[in-house]
């Protein structure tokens, strides 16, 4: 599969330009498009996104490292993309056309056109026309969104779905920001795209819209109470979301402060203050931090005992025993009723077959009274199969607020909450011991601080104290937030259960309500499934990233890249211990390239890669490694949009045997601040060009 043609008409600095790319064969899988900064390289990547994905392109452009106007959005982006000469001359259309070859004889031609007013503003009108091409003969055109045809469905099937496009088409220099460990959200977004979570969330949104439309069709039955519960639930869910956002923000600040603390400790150590004692201070500070983390975990366990298990031990043993027995009997009754309901349809079929069967004939025929008597006898015999219920079934259902597997889960929980005095005493002893050790370390650190002769060391130590103080504040606030979060989650769960119970009473009165109930069950399943998806691909992605990173980095230090379920990346050395990532621009770009390449590999999509600014500010060794990576997969087309100081003449000669096509962008000023770009085919930067 390869991109064989990109045609731009009135797009940015291109009045009209056609790029034609050959099939990646005979080891020539690289296409080089060279141009100085501002000459239109990035415009090619933007045009590819806009043609394929339309208005959905903006969010994916941002994830691919390209700049977009998130406030003004799609119309503003299009109006700025309209060619300046076209706007000046009153031309009112802009077109991007992309041809994708699936095989040598089969291709798909996609053309998207936008229409503008005479003043250059977008008219909010566009069309995307798709043609299948077999042996250079196009078939009938299909329009996106017409006649049940959707371009996004076609791209999902034959090319690159929109949510994984940033793994294949991206700005190589800007995307290095993915390597910043404080931006784990980017890794999570990549995993979500990889796993199709975007599609699941779209399905959930559509189901929610379906439910809202259906509720307009049902008769209002005591909806006032339901609305009151829903209002309270919605408010608490909003509070819960706000609290979680604040917790995430606090975690992000904590991560940044820890980095600052490590930097300050390194600077203090290099200052040489305290006659060599600073290294000891560093060790003691790290030990104290470890003890504080242990104390935090100990406090969490104590809070779990107090809030989770202890309240149940305040209930009398007899009452708890009665509660468990009632749950067990209700479970048996529910199972009995389920069996009865499953067999009920067979009763009607049996009665029909008995009374209307072909033979043997009943002679003389039964009178109407006799038929009624037979039906009554069948009904009585059928009822005797299920009444009275088997021994051990509940006489009445007391805990009707529990549904589904909730009773079984409640029993399981009650059997898992034993609590002894020894366990509580051990936790309290551990807490006291940790407090004492932390205080001892604080006194040792104070004694080991040296004398700052010129004031520099004192300032660094003051900064370290300030950072550590803020970390302590965040830790304390985090514990309080965790307690509040636990309480609010319990409240929301209780209110949601009440809302579900009241809503089911209403929905049971009509088929429309039953449809709404089924839709909500599917949405609940989606909510439960999404968090469970991440572990399915995390290990596979980490393995792919490790393989790529080792091939790109010239430092032989990394043994493994590990990715946690929350998106955090940890780089492990040969001893299995975590090592810090070199924060240089080159190393960041290598790490980001490994992430993008790993996501692309795990996705299983065999699509071309288009990379703007592929080498950035990499040194010569890293450039050789990354170019070897691009040329390594001979069957995958790689289109590199490079300026003259990235892939220069010498590097071009180094990979020339892998290059199937080149273009050189040339740019001229045509007046009124408008530039015009043209592409010279089979040309590239010459020797010594700057």
Secondary structure, DSSP 8 states (H G I E B T S, - for coil): -EEEEEEEEEETTEEEEEEE----BTTB-EEEEE--TTSSHHHHHHHHHHHHHGGGHHHHHHHTT----TTTHHHHHHHHHB-HHHHHHT--EEEEEEEEESSSSEEEEEEEEEEE-TTS-EEEEEEEEEEEEETTEE---EETTSTT--HHHHHHHHS--GGGGGGTEEETTGGGGGG-TT-HHHHHHHHHHHHTHHHHHHHHHHHHHHHHHHHTTS--SSHHHHHHHHHHHHHHHHHHHHHHHHHHHHHHHHHHHHHHHHHHHHHHHHHTGGGGTHHHHHHHHHHHHHHHHHHHHHHHHHHHIIIIIHHHHTS-HHHHHHHHHHHHHHHHHHHHHHHHHHHHHHHHHHHHHHHH-SSS--SS---HHHHHHHHHHHHHHHHHTTSS--TT--SS-S-TT--TTHHHHHHHHHTT----HHHHHHHHHHHHHHHHHHHHHHHHHHHH----SSSHHHHHHHHHHHHHHHHHHHHHHHHHHHHHHHHHHHHHHHHHHHHHHHHHHHHTTSHHHHHHHHHHHHHHHHHHHHHHHHHHHHHHHHHHHHHHHHHH-SSTTEEEEEE-TTS-EEEEETTS-B-----SHHHHHHHHHHHHHHHHHHHT----EEEESSSTT--HHHHHHHHHHHHH-TTS-EEEEE-TTTS-HHHHHHTGGGEEEEEEEEEEE-STT-EEEEEEET----TT--
